[in-house]
Amino acid sequence: MTTKAFASQGDLQDKKITFERLSEHCWAYTAEGDPNSGVIIGERAILVSDATATPAMARDLIRQIRTVSDKPIQYLLLTHYHAVRVLGASAFAAEGCRDIIASQGTYELIVERGAQDMKSEMERFPRLFRGAEEIPGLTWPTLVIGGGNPMRGEVPGRLSIDLGGVKVQIWNPGPGHTRGDTIAWVEEEKVLFSGDLVEYEAGVYTGDAQLEEWPATLDALRALGAEALVPGRGEAMKGRANVEKALDYTRRWVTTLYQAGKEAVAAGMDLKAAMAHARKKMDPVFGHVFIYEHCLPFDVSRAYDEASGIKNPRIWTAERDKEMWQALQG
Ligand SMILES: [Zn+2]
């Protein structure tokens, strides 16, 4: 039996970037299964959804944006707290970035586990952290949606930003990939930027997820009737039928995984047996997709915990990552 390289430490092949226009104001920056970003370009300002993992990676994104617009990138949305999405944020300061937006749930998760997550993710996926020495530390939002009492100048649960000729709505549609995920929605053009709440033909990482509630959140996204979607990972989806395909893909992953976790706990299996049980259900359907083997042990660990009644996902540290990997993939 061979030992699999930890997480994605064996993945060294850079991905091909695609920067494509989805509608009059909306663009997708996708990378063959690596984390995507979204770009919304107005007459006055630009909003970028997800900052990439490092300032160097963010500058690649900014270079693409500058081929089509010279407007200030005034808003940066953090769809959730994961390091690969947020640690490139400092590169946007030189581009006119005024507000870094996140939900209250995301802010709380950065406070609670941002430092551990940063260390853990950097070890899991070294290729995505090119130029990590430039990261100045954790990324802190400056505008927190749903941050308490609006009478005290705090921000309500749903934000609408006018970029000039295009409005973006931002809110947390419910628990899923984390408990604080936000989406960006351009209603006039029916374009949805889902972050990791929706993926397509790539591993759905659920190590910090709320699996029980995620399907209802996907239903809420489906109800928007999007005509185009930038998922967290995977290609941009164009046309209603393809958007539905990505929603179905994500739902199938989440429900198959969680069902396997519940069955394992009900049968009194230990975690290693739960992993073998989950593989029987997951491998035939999803075994071929990018970062499947990276995600699965983290996902099974979380499914097993949630099925055992652990509501708040346990914090992954670099040490816990390695112990779990040794036990399940070693
Ligand atoms: Zn994530």
Residues whose N, C-alpha, C, O or C-beta is under 5 A from the ligand:
A	BS01	ZN	H82 D196
